[in-house]
């Protein structure tokens, strides 16, 4: 369990600019998304699985993976998130 926490912390620090992208508010869902156009709902519907979730201050970072592709989604609130590819 401790190894998982250390791994998630390492991923968070390596993300650096992954979340430094402009976000836009999707009027239909009210969900904010990064330049990739991905949301957690879209990723899950495409077969991505949630592998880990980590609290980072007042935010939650969720890691999703499918085969060799992975995304990290930053949740500021339940209605506002942004996702970015981490590989």
Jmol script that loads the backbone (N, CA, C; Angstrom):
load data "model"
ATOM      1  N   UNK A   1       0.828  -1.193   0.000  1.00  0.00           N
ATOM      2  CA  UNK A   1       0.000   0.000   0.000  1.00  0.00           C
ATOM      3  C   UNK A   1       0.871   1.255   0.000  1.00  0.00           C
ATOM      4  N   UNK A   2       1.949   1.212   0.776  1.00  0.00           N
ATOM      5  CA  UNK A   2       2.839   2.370   0.829  1.00  0.00           C
ATOM      6  C   UNK A   2       3.509   2.591  -0.521  1.00  0.00           C
ATOM      7  N   UNK A   3       3.852   1.489  -1.208  1.00  0.00           N
ATOM      8  CA  UNK A   3       4.468   1.595  -2.528  1.00  0.00           C
ATOM      9  C   UNK A   3       3.517   2.277  -3.509  1.00  0.00           C
ATOM     10  N   UNK A   4       2.230   1.953  -3.425  1.00  0.00           N
ATOM     11  CA  UNK A   4       1.241   2.581  -4.309  1.00  0.00           C
ATOM     12  C   UNK A   4       1.174   4.086  -4.056  1.00  0.00           C
ATOM     13  N   UNK A   5       1.229   4.482  -2.798  1.00  0.00           N
ATOM     14  CA  UNK A   5       1.190   5.907  -2.470  1.00  0.00           C
ATOM     15  C   UNK A   5       2.432   6.620  -2.993  1.00  0.00           C
ATOM     16  N   UNK A   6       3.594   5.975  -2.859  1.00  0.00           N
ATOM     17  CA  UNK A   6       4.839   6.564  -3.356  1.00  0.00           C
ATOM     18  C   UNK A   6       4.798   6.667  -4.873  1.00  0.00           C
ATOM     19  N   UNK A   7       4.278   5.633  -5.539  1.00  0.00           N
ATOM     20  CA  UNK A   7       4.163   5.644  -6.994  1.00  0.00           C
ATOM     21  C   UNK A   7       3.244   6.771  -7.454  1.00  0.00           C
ATOM     22  N   UNK A   8       2.105   6.933  -6.797  1.00  0.00           N
ATOM     23  CA  UNK A   8       1.174   8.008  -7.158  1.00  0.00           C
ATOM     24  C   UNK A   8       1.803   9.375  -6.928  1.00  0.00           C
ATOM     25  N   UNK A   9       2.551   9.517  -5.842  1.00  0.00           N
ATOM     26  CA  UNK A   9       3.222  10.783  -5.578  1.00  0.00           C
ATOM     27  C   UNK A   9       4.254  11.078  -6.659  1.00  0.00           C
ATOM     28  N   UNK A  10       4.987  10.050  -7.085  1.00  0.00           N
ATOM     29  CA  UNK A  10       5.967  10.228  -8.159  1.00  0.00           C
ATOM     30  C   UNK A  10       5.274  10.647  -9.454  1.00  0.00           C
ATOM     31  N   UNK A  11       4.120  10.048  -9.742  1.00  0.00           N
ATOM     32  CA  UNK A  11       3.366  10.427 -10.935  1.00  0.00           C
ATOM     33  C   UNK A  11       2.895  11.873 -10.849  1.00  0.00           C
ATOM     34  N   UNK A  12       2.437  12.273  -9.680  1.00  0.00           N
ATOM     35  CA  UNK A  12       1.973  13.652  -9.511  1.00  0.00           C
ATOM     36  C   UNK A  12       3.091  14.647  -9.768  1.00  0.00           C
ATOM     37  N   UNK A  13       4.271  14.362  -9.255  1.00  0.00           N
ATOM     38  CA  UNK A  13       5.372  15.295  -9.456  1.00  0.00           C
ATOM     39  C   UNK A  13       5.870  15.283 -10.888  1.00  0.00           C
ATOM     40  N   UNK A  14       5.737  14.147 -11.573  1.00  0.00           N
ATOM     41  CA  UNK A  14       6.200  14.083 -12.960  1.00  0.00           C
ATOM     42  C   UNK A  14       5.208  14.717 -13.933  1.00  0.00           C
ATOM     43  N   UNK A  15       3.972  14.918 -13.484  1.00  0.00           N
ATOM     44  CA  UNK A  15       2.959  15.500 -14.362  1.00  0.00           C
ATOM     45  C   UNK A  15       3.251  16.959 -14.678  1.00  0.00           C
ATOM     46  N   UNK A  16       3.882  17.644 -13.764  1.00  0.00           N
ATOM     47  CA  UNK A  16       4.263  19.042 -13.961  1.00  0.00           C
ATOM     48  C   UNK A  16       3.278  19.830 -14.787  1.00  0.00           C
ATOM     49  N   UNK A  17       3.501  19.937 -16.089  1.00  0.00           N
ATOM     50  CA  UNK A  17       2.664  20.744 -16.967  1.00  0.00           C
ATOM     51  C   UNK A  17       1.491  20.008 -17.564  1.00  0.00           C
ATOM     52  N   UNK A  18       1.255  18.773 -17.172  1.00  0.00           N
ATOM     53  CA  UNK A  18       0.164  18.015 -17.786  1.00  0.00           C
ATOM     54  C   UNK A  18      -1.181  18.698 -17.584  1.00  0.00           C
ATOM     55  N   UNK A  19      -1.331  19.398 -16.449  1.00  0.00           N
ATOM     56  CA  UNK A  19      -2.591  20.071 -16.189  1.00  0.00           C
ATOM     57  C   UNK A  19      -2.504  21.562 -16.459  1.00  0.00           C
ATOM     58  N   UNK A  20      -1.393  22.020 -17.008  1.00  0.00           N
ATOM     59  CA  UNK A  20      -1.229  23.438 -17.302  1.00  0.00           C
ATOM     60  C   UNK A  20      -1.762  23.757 -18.688  1.00  0.00           C
ATOM     61  N   UNK A  21      -2.872  23.141 -19.043  1.00  0.00           N
ATOM     62  CA  UNK A  21      -3.481  23.388 -20.336  1.00  0.00           C
ATOM     63  C   UNK A  21      -4.785  24.141 -20.129  1.00  0.00           C
ATOM     64  N   UNK A  22      -5.224  24.857 -21.148  1.00  0.00           N
ATOM     65  CA  UNK A  22      -6.480  25.588 -21.039  1.00  0.00           C
ATOM     66  C   UNK A  22      -7.624  24.598 -20.904  1.00  0.00           C
ATOM     67  N   UNK A  23      -8.632  25.003 -20.162  1.00  0.00           N
ATOM     68  CA  UNK A  23      -9.811  24.167 -20.026  1.00  0.00           C
ATOM     69  C   UNK A  23     -11.014  24.920 -20.562  1.00  0.00           C
ATOM     70  N   UNK A  24     -11.997  24.154 -21.005  1.00  0.00           N
ATOM     71  CA  UNK A  24     -13.238  24.761 -21.467  1.00  0.00           C
ATOM     72  C   UNK A  24     -14.394  24.048 -20.793  1.00  0.00           C
ATOM     73  N   UNK A  25     -15.470  24.758 -20.574  1.00  0.00           N
ATOM     74  CA  UNK A  25     -16.623  24.179 -19.910  1.00  0.00           C
ATOM     75  C   UNK A  25     -17.555  23.588 -20.945  1.00  0.00           C
ATOM     76  N   UNK A  26     -17.831  22.303 -20.818  1.00  0.00           N
ATOM     77  CA  UNK A  26     -18.754  21.616 -21.707  1.00  0.00           C
ATOM     78  C   UNK A  26     -20.172  21.971 -21.268  1.00  0.00           C
ATOM     79  N   UNK A  27     -20.878  22.715 -22.075  1.00  0.00           N
ATOM     80  CA  UNK A  27     -22.208  23.210 -21.704  1.00  0.00           C
ATOM     81  C   UNK A  27     -23.197  22.081 -21.452  1.00  0.00           C
ATOM     82  N   UNK A  28     -23.095  20.989 -22.178  1.00  0.00           N
ATOM     83  CA  UNK A  28     -24.056  19.896 -22.027  1.00  0.00           C
ATOM     84  C   UNK A  28     -23.893  19.190 -20.689  1.00  0.00           C
ATOM     85  N   UNK A  29     -22.659  18.895 -20.295  1.00  0.00           N
ATOM     86  CA  UNK A  29     -22.450  18.126 -19.073  1.00  0.00           C
ATOM     87  C   UNK A  29     -22.036  18.994 -17.899  1.00  0.00           C
ATOM     88  N   UNK A  30     -21.630  20.245 -18.166  1.00  0.00           N
ATOM     89  CA  UNK A  30     -21.147  21.094 -17.095  1.00  0.00           C
ATOM     90  C   UNK A  30     -19.771  20.682 -16.619  1.00  0.00           C
ATOM     91  N   UNK A  31     -19.117  19.802 -17.360  1.00  0.00           N
ATOM     92  CA  UNK A  31     -17.817  19.292 -16.953  1.00  0.00           C
ATOM     93  C   UNK A  31     -16.718  19.979 -17.736  1.00  0.00           C
ATOM     94  N   UNK A  32     -15.716  20.428 -17.028  1.00  0.00           N
ATOM     95  CA  UNK A  32     -14.584  21.083 -17.672  1.00  0.00           C
ATOM     96  C   UNK A  32     -13.652  20.023 -18.230  1.00  0.00           C
ATOM     97  N   UNK A  33     -13.050  20.308 -19.365  1.00  0.00           N
ATOM     98  CA  UNK A  33     -12.158  19.325 -19.959  1.00  0.00           C
ATOM     99  C   UNK A  33     -10.930  20.011 -20.520  1.00  0.00           C
ATOM    100  N   UNK A  34      -9.815  19.289 -20.565  1.00  0.00           N
ATOM    101  CA  UNK A  34      -8.574  19.825 -21.103  1.00  0.00           C
ATOM    102  C   UNK A  34      -8.610  19.827 -22.617  1.00  0.00           C
ATOM    103  N   UNK A  35      -7.500  20.197 -23.221  1.00  0.00           N
ATOM    104  CA  UNK A  35      -7.413  20.259 -24.678  1.00  0.00           C
ATOM    105  C   UNK A  35      -7.640  18.915 -25.347  1.00  0.00           C
ATOM    106  N   UNK A  36      -7.488  17.825 -24.604  1.00  0.00           N
ATOM    107  CA  UNK A  36      -7.669  16.498 -25.183  1.00  0.00           C
ATOM    108  C   UNK A  36      -9.132  16.211 -25.473  1.00  0.00           C
ATOM    109  N   UNK A  37     -10.053  16.946 -24.854  1.00  0.00           N
ATOM    110  CA  UNK A  37     -11.470  16.695 -25.049  1.00  0.00           C
ATOM    111  C   UNK A  37     -11.961  15.484 -24.278  1.00  0.00           C
ATOM    112  N   UNK A  38     -11.125  14.956 -23.396  1.00  0.00           N
ATOM    113  CA  UNK A  38     -11.483  13.765 -22.639  1.00  0.00           C
ATOM    114  C   UNK A  38     -12.061  14.149 -21.286  1.00  0.00           C
ATOM    115  N   UNK A  39     -13.047  13.393 -20.870  1.00  0.00           N
ATOM    116  CA  UNK A  39     -13.595  13.497 -19.530  1.00  0.00           C
ATOM    117  C   UNK A  39     -13.554  12.102 -18.934  1.00  0.00           C
ATOM    118  N   UNK A  40     -13.730  12.011 -17.640  1.00  0.00           N
ATOM    119  CA  UNK A  40     -13.733  10.701 -16.994  1.00  0.00           C
ATOM    120  C   UNK A  40     -14.835   9.835 -17.587  1.00  0.00           C
ATOM    121  N   UNK A  41     -15.999  10.413 -17.829  1.00  0.00           N
ATOM    122  CA  UNK A  41     -17.107   9.654 -18.412  1.00  0.00           C
ATOM    123  C   UNK A  41     -16.770   9.077 -19.772  1.00  0.00           C
ATOM    124  N   UNK A  42     -16.134   9.887 -20.614  1.00  0.00           N
ATOM    125  CA  UNK A  42     -15.732   9.422 -21.944  1.00  0.00           C
ATOM    126  C   UNK A  42     -14.694   8.316 -21.815  1.00  0.00           C
ATOM    127  N   UNK A  43     -13.703   8.522 -20.949  1.00  0.00           N
ATOM    128  CA  UNK A  43     -12.642   7.529 -20.785  1.00  0.00           C
ATOM    129  C   UNK A  43     -13.187   6.195 -20.280  1.00  0.00           C
ATOM    130  N   UNK A  44     -14.073   6.240 -19.291  1.00  0.00           N
ATOM    131  CA  UNK A  44     -14.665   5.003 -18.760  1.00  0.00           C
ATOM    132  C   UNK A  44     -15.505   4.318 -19.825  1.00  0.00           C
ATOM    133  N   UNK A  45     -16.247   5.095 -20.614  1.00  0.00           N
ATOM    134  CA  UNK A  45     -17.068   4.488 -21.668  1.00  0.00           C
ATOM    135  C   UNK A  45     -16.208   3.864 -22.761  1.00  0.00           C
ATOM    136  N   UNK A  46     -14.960   4.331 -22.897  1.00  0.00           N
ATOM    137  CA  UNK A  46     -14.041   3.759 -23.883  1.00  0.00           C
ATOM    138  C   UNK A  46     -13.257   2.575 -23.328  1.00  0.00           C
ATOM    139  N   UNK A  47     -13.551   2.175 -22.097  1.00  0.00           N
ATOM    140  CA  UNK A  47     -12.912   0.993 -21.531  1.00  0.00           C
ATOM    141  C   UNK A  47     -11.757   1.263 -20.589  1.00  0.00           C
ATOM    142  N   UNK A  48     -11.487   2.522 -20.277  1.00  0.00           N
ATOM    143  CA  UNK A  48     -10.429   2.831 -19.316  1.00  0.00           C
ATOM    144  C   UNK A  48     -10.901   2.455 -17.921  1.00  0.00           C
ATOM    145  N   UNK A  49      -9.980   1.959 -17.103  1.00  0.00           N
ATOM    146  CA  UNK A  49     -10.295   1.572 -15.734  1.00  0.00           C
ATOM    147  C   UNK A  49      -9.604   2.517 -14.765  1.00  0.00           C
ATOM    148  N   UNK A  50     -10.310   2.866 -13.693  1.00  0.00           N
ATOM    149  CA  UNK A  50      -9.710   3.699 -12.656  1.00  0.00           C
ATOM    150  C   UNK A  50      -8.744   2.826 -11.872  1.00  0.00           C
ATOM    151  N   UNK A  51      -7.481   3.237 -11.838  1.00  0.00           N
ATOM    152  CA  UNK A  51      -6.433   2.463 -11.163  1.00  0.00           C
ATOM    153  C   UNK A  51      -6.083   3.020  -9.799  1.00  0.00           C
ATOM    154  N   UNK A  52      -6.207   4.335  -9.625  1.00  0.00           N
ATOM    155  CA  UNK A  52      -5.861   4.947  -8.341  1.00  0.00           C
ATOM    156  C   UNK A  52      -6.505   6.319  -8.251  1.00  0.00           C
ATOM    157  N   UNK A  53      -6.696   6.761  -7.029  1.00  0.00           N
ATOM    158  CA  UNK A  53      -7.177   8.117  -6.765  1.00  0.00           C
ATOM    159  C   UNK A  53      -6.404   8.645  -5.566  1.00  0.00           C
ATOM    160  N   UNK A  54      -5.941   9.880  -5.677  1.00  0.00           N
ATOM    161  CA  UNK A  54      -5.105  10.467  -4.636  1.00  0.00           C
ATOM    162  C   UNK A  54      -5.608  11.868  -4.321  1.00  0.00           C
ATOM    163  N   UNK A  55      -5.735  12.187  -3.031  1.00  0.00           N
ATOM    164  CA  UNK A  55      -6.068  13.551  -2.621  1.00  0.00           C
ATOM    165  C   UNK A  55      -4.812  14.393  -2.731  1.00  0.00           C
ATOM    166  N   UNK A  56      -4.942  15.575  -3.297  1.00  0.00           N
ATOM    167  CA  UNK A  56      -3.816  16.500  -3.444  1.00  0.00           C
ATOM    168  C   UNK A  56      -4.326  17.872  -3.044  1.00  0.00           C
ATOM    169  N   UNK A  57      -4.204  18.185  -1.764  1.00  0.00           N
ATOM    170  CA  UNK A  57      -4.774  19.430  -1.247  1.00  0.00           C
ATOM    171  C   UNK A  57      -6.287  19.353  -1.290  1.00  0.00           C
ATOM    172  N   UNK A  58      -6.918  20.324  -1.942  1.00  0.00           N
ATOM    173  CA  UNK A  58      -8.376  20.325  -2.046  1.00  0.00           C
ATOM    174  C   UNK A  58      -8.848  19.669  -3.337  1.00  0.00           C
ATOM    175  N   UNK A  59      -7.952  19.022  -4.052  1.00  0.00           N
ATOM    176  CA  UNK A  59      -8.272  18.359  -5.321  1.00  0.00           C
ATOM    177  C   UNK A  59      -8.088  16.851  -5.191  1.00  0.00           C
ATOM    178  N   UNK A  60      -8.649  16.132  -6.133  1.00  0.00           N
ATOM    179  CA  UNK A  60      -8.445  14.690  -6.230  1.00  0.00           C
ATOM    180  C   UNK A  60      -7.914  14.385  -7.619  1.00  0.00           C
ATOM    181  N   UNK A  61      -6.852  13.606  -7.687  1.00  0.00           N
ATOM    182  CA  UNK A  61      -6.278  13.176  -8.954  1.00  0.00           C
ATOM    183  C   UNK A  61      -6.665  11.717  -9.153  1.00  0.00           C
ATOM    184  N   UNK A  62      -7.275  11.411 -10.294  1.00  0.00           N
ATOM    185  CA  UNK A  62      -7.700  10.045 -10.610  1.00  0.00           C
ATOM    186  C   UNK A  62      -6.884   9.556 -11.800  1.00  0.00           C
ATOM    187  N   UNK A  63      -6.312   8.362 -11.656  1.00  0.00           N
ATOM    188  CA  UNK A  63      -5.508   7.765 -12.723  1.00  0.00           C
ATOM    189  C   UNK A  63      -6.307   6.658 -13.392  1.00  0.00           C
ATOM    190  N   UNK A  64      -6.406   6.716 -14.723  1.00  0.00           N
ATOM    191  CA  UNK A  64      -7.132   5.716 -15.499  1.00  0.00           C
ATOM    192  C   UNK A  64      -6.174   5.064 -16.488  1.00  0.00           C
ATOM    193  N   UNK A  65      -6.382   3.767 -16.750  1.00  0.00           N
ATOM    194  CA  UNK A  65      -5.495   3.057 -17.663  1.00  0.00           C
ATOM    195  C   UNK A  65      -6.282   2.077 -18.523  1.00  0.00           C
ATOM    196  N   UNK A  66      -5.823   1.937 -19.766  1.00  0.00           N
ATOM    197  CA  UNK A  66      -6.347   0.944 -20.695  1.00  0.00           C
ATOM    198  C   UNK A  66      -5.164   0.495 -21.539  1.00  0.00           C
ATOM    199  N   UNK A  67      -4.845  -0.774 -21.471  1.00  0.00           N
ATOM    200  CA  UNK A  67      -3.680  -1.322 -22.166  1.00  0.00           C
ATOM    201  C   UNK A  67      -2.444  -0.503 -21.795  1.00  0.00           C
ATOM    202  N   UNK A  68      -1.790   0.120 -22.761  1.00  0.00           N
ATOM    203  CA  UNK A  68      -0.575   0.894 -22.476  1.00  0.00           C
ATOM    204  C   UNK A  68      -0.830   2.397 -22.477  1.00  0.00           C
ATOM    205  N   UNK A  69      -2.086   2.796 -22.482  1.00  0.00           N
ATOM    206  CA  UNK A  69      -2.456   4.203 -22.487  1.00  0.00           C
ATOM    207  C   UNK A  69      -2.989   4.590 -21.104  1.00  0.00           C
ATOM    208  N   UNK A  70      -2.594   5.765 -20.627  1.00  0.00           N
ATOM    209  CA  UNK A  70      -3.031   6.203 -19.304  1.00  0.00           C
ATOM    210  C   UNK A  70      -3.377   7.689 -19.312  1.00  0.00           C
ATOM    211  N   UNK A  71      -4.322   8.046 -18.471  1.00  0.00           N
ATOM    212  CA  UNK A  71      -4.744   9.432 -18.290  1.00  0.00           C
ATOM    213  C   UNK A  71      -4.770   9.747 -16.804  1.00  0.00           C
ATOM    214  N   UNK A  72      -4.575  11.010 -16.491  1.00  0.00           N
ATOM    215  CA  UNK A  72      -4.759  11.520 -15.141  1.00  0.00           C
ATOM    216  C   UNK A  72      -5.811  12.614 -15.229  1.00  0.00           C
ATOM    217  N   UNK A  73      -6.760  12.569 -14.327  1.00  0.00           N
ATOM    218  CA  UNK A  73      -7.825  13.575 -14.302  1.00  0.00           C
ATOM    219  C   UNK A  73      -7.774  14.312 -12.969  1.00  0.00           C
ATOM    220  N   UNK A  74      -7.786  15.619 -13.033  1.00  0.00           N
ATOM    221  CA  UNK A  74      -7.716  16.499 -11.876  1.00  0.00           C
ATOM    222  C   UNK A  74      -9.124  17.003 -11.583  1.00  0.00           C
ATOM    223  N   UNK A  75      -9.651  16.666 -10.403  1.00  0.00           N
ATOM    224  CA  UNK A  75     -10.984  17.102 -10.008  1.00  0.00           C
ATOM    225  C   UNK A  75     -10.869  18.269  -9.033  1.00  0.00           C
ATOM    226  N   UNK A  76     -11.327  19.434  -9.454  1.00  0.00           N
ATOM    227  CA  UNK A  76     -11.414  20.578  -8.553  1.00  0.00           C
ATOM    228  C   UNK A  76     -12.718  20.475  -7.767  1.00  0.00           C
ATOM    229  N   UNK A  77     -13.797  20.112  -8.464  1.00  0.00           N
ATOM    230  CA  UNK A  77     -15.102  19.844  -7.858  1.00  0.00           C
ATOM    231  C   UNK A  77     -15.698  18.661  -8.605  1.00  0.00           C
ATOM    232  N   UNK A  78     -16.840  18.197  -8.164  1.00  0.00           N
ATOM    233  CA  UNK A  78     -17.485  17.087  -8.872  1.00  0.00           C
ATOM    234  C   UNK A  78     -17.864  17.466 -10.295  1.00  0.00           C
ATOM    235  N   UNK A  79     -18.168  18.739 -10.512  1.00  0.00           N
ATOM    236  CA  UNK A  79     -18.605  19.174 -11.840  1.00  0.00           C
ATOM    237  C   UNK A  79     -17.463  19.691 -12.708  1.00  0.00           C
ATOM    238  N   UNK A  80     -16.298  19.923 -12.131  1.00  0.00           N
ATOM    239  CA  UNK A  80     -15.182  20.468 -12.905  1.00  0.00           C
ATOM    240  C   UNK A  80     -13.972  19.552 -12.814  1.00  0.00           C
ATOM    241  N   UNK A  81     -13.582  19.014 -13.948  1.00  0.00           N
ATOM    242  CA  UNK A  81     -12.393  18.169 -14.005  1.00  0.00           C
ATOM    243  C   UNK A  81     -11.676  18.432 -15.313  1.00  0.00           C
ATOM    244  N   UNK A  82     -10.420  18.061 -15.349  1.00  0.00           N
ATOM    245  CA  UNK A  82      -9.664  18.140 -16.595  1.00  0.00           C
ATOM    246  C   UNK A  82      -8.761  16.920 -16.660  1.00  0.00           C
ATOM    247  N   UNK A  83      -8.648  16.358 -17.844  1.00  0.00           N
ATOM    248  CA  UNK A  83      -7.891  15.128 -18.039  1.00  0.00           C
ATOM    249  C   UNK A  83      -6.789  15.344 -19.058  1.00  0.00           C
ATOM    250  N   UNK A  84      -5.700  14.637 -18.861  1.00  0.00           N
ATOM    251  CA  UNK A  84      -4.594  14.710 -19.802  1.00  0.00           C
ATOM    252  C   UNK A  84      -3.887  13.376 -19.885  1.00  0.00           C
ATOM    253  N   UNK A  85      -3.390  13.065 -21.062  1.00  0.00           N
ATOM    254  CA  UNK A  85      -2.637  11.833 -21.270  1.00  0.00           C
ATOM    255  C   UNK A  85      -1.305  11.939 -20.538  1.00  0.00           C
ATOM    256  N   UNK A  86      -0.887  10.855 -19.889  1.00  0.00           N
ATOM    257  CA  UNK A  86       0.390  10.879 -19.180  1.00  0.00           C
ATOM    258  C   UNK A  86       1.417   9.969 -19.838  1.00  0.00           C
ATOM    259  N   UNK A  87       1.113   9.504 -21.035  1.00  0.00           N
ATOM    260  CA  UNK A  87       2.130   8.742 -21.784  1.00  0.00           C
ATOM    261  C   UNK A  87       1.923   8.902 -23.261  1.00  0.00           C
TER     262      UNK A  87
END
end "model"
wireframe off; spacefill off
backbone 0.3
color backbone group
